[in-house]
């Protein structure tokens, strides 16, 4: 899961537009009404990093802690990043460089790290050891990738053990050394004991997806580059995957959501994502369209003045989009609610990690059609999954 620098700059550029270009809910033509929203914690900003997977999953866990104990905690995303990079480097070496070594990660990375390494609060480890006010990993990643590529470029030799210390040294220099013990509210913890104090068991969380190239009601390893852990998830029909989300939100549970945000109909600046049906044109409109420059066509094609008829996303349509790479593994967020527009169409309220200077303070409304077409996978508490669906698994 990663976000391109272009997308990052676009998100940042929308923060300080000219006064005449300020986007308000009234200016988009869409009017959203929340129908159910679960309790969540404040929006964060991943800024110049590709660590949406960690920001979103820590935000999801914060929702769970709030739900189960009423405690509002601020978890350290960079602690997880710091602990997993050496493992990712090790796998890159074992695969002789034939896999990605970058910032991306998957929906099960944080639960894996939670069990293996524990957790620390943001106040103890903010990962900002390089003098910046916001997270910026461009230099860090360039250094590590260059180093790792340089090592694996020499096949047929015996590697020393020094490269592991070198990677840890780079990480410590940028993110800071991880404390063995720390104090919170007058009590001393290790990362393991602090995680235990939060009251969550990672065994209670289940990941689901919906693709026909694997059997339904079985586990499978989803074939996306950022699934470097080769983690397994449960495969269910598309309608049931949507039912899981609806049941979760209706029961007060948040849902982690991995999806594709590369579509031009992902209108972040305008606060919505839809899958509109192709626009029909009269002969006169078509003639005018044919004369437009390409840049003007793109502006008009993806310009909406309110709710639109959307395509019907069936299991077959969804699979075709994935197989043709029209749908890609792109971004990870948290579904925290349901909503409807002024025409009564269903949407999900989604929490992002791109700061709060935004039309909806860092949230976006995603239509049911967009969810069905562009979801890679979801994760939620097992109690949020309808019993009839869980019963279908062996």
C-alpha positions in Angstrom: 0.0 0.0 0.0 1.6 3.2 -1.0 0.7 6.7 -2.2 2.6 8.3 -5.1 4.4 11.6 -4.5 2.0 13.1 -7.1 -1.0 12.2 -5.0 0.8 13.4 -1.9 1.4 16.8 -3.5 -2.1 16.9 -4.8 -3.4 16.3 -1.3 -1.1 19.0 0.0 -1.9 21.5 -2.8 -5.5 21.4 -1.9 -4.7 22.8 1.6 -4.0 26.3 0.5 -5.9 27.1 -2.7 -6.8 30.6 -3.9 -9.9 31.9 -2.1 -12.0 31.6 -5.3 -11.1 27.9 -5.6 -11.9 26.9 -2.1 -13.9 23.6 -2.2 -17.0 23.6 0.1 -19.7 20.9 0.4 -22.1 23.2 -1.3 -19.8 23.7 -4.3 -19.6 20.0 -5.2 -23.3 19.3 -5.8 -23.2 16.4 -3.2 -25.0 16.6 0.1 -24.0 13.7 2.5 -25.9 12.8 5.6 -24.2 10.4 8.1 -26.5 7.5 9.0 -24.1 5.6 11.4 -20.7 6.6 12.6 -18.5 4.6 15.0 -16.2 6.3 17.6 -12.8 7.0 16.2 -9.6 9.0 17.1 -8.2 12.2 15.5 -7.0 12.2 11.8 -3.2 11.9 11.3 -0.9 12.9 8.5 1.4 10.4 6.8 2.8 13.3 4.7 5.7 12.3 2.5 5.7 8.6 3.3 4.2 5.6 1.7 3.1 4.1 5.0 -0.7 4.4 4.7 -0.9 0.8 5.7 0.5 1.6 9.1 -1.3 4.8 9.7 -4.7 3.2 8.8 -4.2 0.0 10.8 -3.0 1.9 13.9 -6.0 4.2 13.5 -8.2 1.0 13.3 -6.6 -0.4 16.4 -7.2 3.0 18.2 -10.9 2.7 17.3 -10.9 -0.8 18.8 -9.3 0.4 22.0 -11.8 3.2 22.2 -14.6 0.8 21.6 -13.5 -1.8 24.1 -12.2 0.4 26.9 -13.2 4.0 26.2 -9.5 4.9 26.2 -8.3 7.3 23.5 -4.7 6.4 22.8 -2.2 7.6 20.1 -0.2 4.7 18.8 3.2 5.0 17.2 3.0 4.2 13.5 6.8 4.6 13.1 7.5 2.0 15.8 5.8 -0.6 13.5 7.6 0.7 10.5 11.0 0.6 12.3 10.4 -3.0 13.5 9.3 -4.4 10.1 11.8 -2.9 7.8 14.6 -5.3 8.8 12.3 -8.2 8.2 11.3 -6.9 4.8 15.1 -6.4 4.0 15.7 -10.0 5.1 13.0 -11.4 2.8 14.3 -9.2 -0.1 17.7 -10.8 0.4 16.2 -14.3 0.5 14.4 -13.6 -2.7 17.6 -12.4 -4.3 16.1 -9.0 -5.0 13.1 -10.4 -6.9 10.5 -8.6 -4.9 9.7 -5.0 -3.9 11.7 -3.4 -1.2 9.8 -0.2 -0.6 7.4 1.6 1.8 4.3 -0.4 1.1 2.6 -2.9 3.4 -0.5 -4.9 3.8 -3.6 -5.0 6.0 -2.2 -7.7 8.2 1.2 -6.1 8.8 0.3 -4.3 12.0 -1.4 -7.3 13.7 1.7 -9.3 12.8 4.0 -6.7 14.3 1.7 -6.2 17.4 2.0 -9.9 18.3 5.7 -10.2 17.6 7.1 -6.8 18.8 4.3 -5.2 20.9 3.4 -1.5 20.6 4.4 1.9 22.0 2.6 5.2 22.1 3.4 8.1 19.9 4.6 10.1 22.9 7.4 7.5 23.4 8.5 7.0 19.8 7.5 9.5 17.0 10.1 8.4 14.5 11.1 12.0 13.8 14.8 11.7 14.5 15.9 13.6 11.4 14.9 17.1 12.2 11.7 17.5 10.3 8.3 18.6 11.6 6.3 16.1 9.5 7.1 12.6 8.4 9.3 12.6 5.2 10.8 9.3 4.2 12.1 10.1 0.8 15.8 10.3 1.8 15.4 7.3 4.2 13.9 5.1 1.5 16.3 6.2 -1.2 19.2 5.3 1.1 17.9 1.9 2.1 16.8 0.9 -1.4 20.1 1.9 -2.9 22.0 0.0 -0.2 19.9 -3.2 -0.6 20.0 -3.1 -4.4 23.8 -2.7 -4.3 24.2 -5.9 -2.1 21.9 -8.2 -4.2 23.5 -7.0 -7.4 26.4 -9.4 -6.7 25.0 -12.9 -7.2 27.1 -15.9 -6.4 28.9 -14.5 -3.4 28.6 -15.2 0.2 27.0 -12.3 2.2 28.4 -11.2 5.5 26.2 -10.4 8.5 27.2 -6.8 8.4 24.3 -5.7 6.1 21.8 -6.3 8.9 23.6 -3.9 11.2 23.9 -1.4 8.4 20.1 -1.4 7.8 19.4 -1.0 11.5 21.9 1.8 11.7 20.1 3.7 8.9 16.8 3.2 10.6 18.1 4.3 13.9 19.6 7.4 12.4 16.4 8.5 10.8 13.6 7.1 13.0 15.5 6.8 16.3 16.5 3.9 18.6 13.6 1.9 20.0 13.3 2.1 23.8 13.5 -1.2 25.6 11.4 0.3 28.5 9.3 3.4 28.9 6.9 5.0 31.4 3.3 5.9 30.7 1.1 7.5 33.4 3.7 6.5 36.0 3.9 2.9 35.1 6.9 1.3 33.4 6.3 -0.9 30.3 8.1 -2.8 27.5 6.6 -2.7 24.0 5.2 -6.2 24.7 3.6 -5.3 28.1 2.2 -2.0 26.8 0.5 -3.9 23.9 -1.0 -6.3 26.4 -2.3 -3.4 28.5 -4.4 -2.2 25.6 -6.6 -5.3 25.9 -6.7 -6.4 22.2 -6.0 -9.9 20.9 -4.9 -10.0 17.3 -6.5 -13.4 17.0 -9.8 -11.7 17.1 -9.3 -9.9 13.7 -10.2 -11.4 10.4 -9.3 -10.2 6.9 -11.6 -10.8 3.9 -11.5 -10.4 0.1 -13.6 -11.4 -2.8 -12.0 -12.8 -6.0 -13.1 -15.7 -8.2 -9.6 -17.0 -9.1 -9.6 -18.6 -5.6 -12.4 -20.8 -4.1 -14.9 -19.0 -1.9 -14.9 -19.9 1.9 -11.3 -20.7 1.9 -8.1 -18.8 2.8 -5.7 -17.6 0.2 -2.6 -15.4 -0.3 -3.7 -12.3 -2.2 -1.3 -11.7 -5.1 -0.3 -8.0 -4.7 3.2 -6.7 -4.5 2.8 -5.1 -1.0 1.7 -8.4 0.6 5.4 -9.1 1.4 4.3 -11.1 4.4 2.4 -13.5 2.1 -0.5 -13.1 4.6 -3.7 -15.1 4.1 -7.2 -13.8 4.1 -10.7 -15.3 3.7 -12.4 -15.3 0.4 -16.2 -14.5 0.2 -18.6 -13.5 -2.5 -18.8 -9.8 -3.2 -22.3 -9.4 -1.7 -21.1 -11.0 1.5 -18.0 -8.8 1.7 -20.3 -5.8 1.6 -22.6 -7.4 4.2 -19.6 -7.7 6.6 -18.9 -4.0 6.4 -22.6 -3.1 6.8 -23.0 -5.4 9.8 -19.7 -4.2 11.4 -20.6 -0.5 11.1 -24.2 -1.1 12.3 -22.8 -3.0 15.3 -20.3 -0.3 16.2 -17.2 -1.8 14.7 -14.7 0.0 12.4 -13.4 -1.7 9.3 -9.9 -1.4 7.8 -10.2 -0.9 4.1 -7.5 -1.5 1.4 -8.5 -0.1 -2.0 -7.6 1.5 -5.3 -7.6 5.3 -5.2 -6.0 5.7 -8.7 -9.4 6.3 -10.4 -10.1 9.8 -11.7 -13.5 9.4 -10.0 -11.7 9.2 -6.7 -12.4 12.9 -6.1 -10.4 13.6 -2.9 -10.5 17.3 -3.2 -14.3 17.2 -3.6 -14.8 14.6 -0.8 -16.3 11.7 -2.7 -15.5 8.6 -4.8 -18.0 7.1 -7.3 -18.2 4.7 -10.2 -20.4 6.7 -12.6 -21.9 5.1 -15.7 -20.6 6.4 -19.0 -22.1 9.7 -20.0 -24.4 9.7 -23.0 -24.1 12.5 -25.5 -26.3 14.0 -28.3 -24.8 14.3 -31.7 -24.3 18.0 -31.1 -22.5 17.3 -27.8 -20.4 14.7 -29.4 -19.3 17.1 -32.1 -18.3 19.7 -29.6 -16.5 17.0 -27.5 -14.5 15.8 -30.5 -13.0 19.3 -31.0 -11.9 19.7 -27.4 -8.2 19.4 -26.5 -7.4 16.2 -24.5 -6.8 18.1 -21.2 -10.2 19.8 -21.5 -11.9 16.4 -22.2 -10.4 15.0 -19.0 -11.8 18.0 -17.0 -15.2 17.6 -18.4 -15.3 13.8 -18.3 -14.7 13.7 -14.6 -16.7 16.8 -13.6 -19.9 16.1 -11.7 -22.5 18.4 -10.3 -24.1 15.9 -8.0 -25.0 12.2 -7.7 -24.7 10.2 -10.9 -26.1 6.9 -12.2 -23.4 4.4 -11.4 -22.3 1.2 -13.0 -23.6 -2.2 -11.7 -20.6 -3.9 -10.1 -21.1 -7.6 -10.2 -18.6 -10.3 -9.2 -17.6 -10.7 -12.8 -17.1 -6.9 -13.3 -15.0 -6.7 -10.2 -12.8 -9.7 -11.2 -12.3 -8.3 -14.7 -11.0 -5.0 -13.2 -8.6 -6.8 -11.0 -7.3 -9.2 -13.7 -6.7 -6.3 -16.1 -5.0 -4.2 -13.5 -7.7 -1.6 -13.8 -7.9 -2.2 -10.0 -4.6 -2.1 -8.2 -3.4 -2.2 -4.6 -3.0 1.4 -3.8 -4.1 2.8 -0.4 -5.3 1.7 3.0 -7.9 3.6 5.1 -10.6 3.0 7.7 -14.3 2.8 7.2 -15.9 4.5 10.2 -19.5 5.0 9.1 -22.3 4.8 6.5 -24.0 7.8 4.9 -26.4 8.7 2.1 -26.5 11.5 -0.5 -29.5 13.7 -1.3 -30.9 11.0 -3.6 -30.7 8.3 -0.9 -27.7 6.5 -2.4 -25.5 4.5 0.0 -22.0 5.6 0.9 -19.3 4.7 3.3 -17.6 7.3 5.4 -13.9 6.7 5.2 -11.1 8.0 7.4 -7.9 8.9 5.6 -4.4 9.8 6.8 -3.8 12.9 4.7 -4.3 15.5 7.4 -7.5 17.5 8.3 -7.2 20.5 5.9 -9.8 19.1 3.6 -13.5 19.6 2.6 -14.6 17.0 5.2 -11.7 17.4 7.6 -9.8 14.3 6.3 -12.8 12.0 5.6 -14.1 11.0 2.2 -17.5 9.5 1.2 -17.2 6.4 -1.0 -20.2 5.0 -2.9 -21.3 1.4 -2.6 -20.4 0.9 -6.3 -16.9 2.2 -5.8 -16.4 0.0 -2.7 -17.6 -3.1 -4.7 -15.3 -2.4 -7.6 -12.2 -1.1 -6.0 -11.8 -3.0 -2.6 -8.7 -5.1 -2.3 -9.5 -6.4 1.1 -11.0 -5.6 4.5 -10.3 -6.4 8.1 -12.6 -6.2 11.2 -13.3 -7.9 14.5 -14.6 -11.4 14.2 -17.7 -10.5 16.3 -18.6 -8.0 13.5 -18.8 -10.8 10.9 -22.3 -12.2 10.4 -22.4 -15.7 12.0 -24.0 -17.2 8.8 -20.9 -16.1 6.8 -18.3 -17.4 9.3 -20.2 -20.7 9.5 -19.4 -21.3 5.8 -15.7 -21.6 6.5 -14.3 -25.0 7.5 
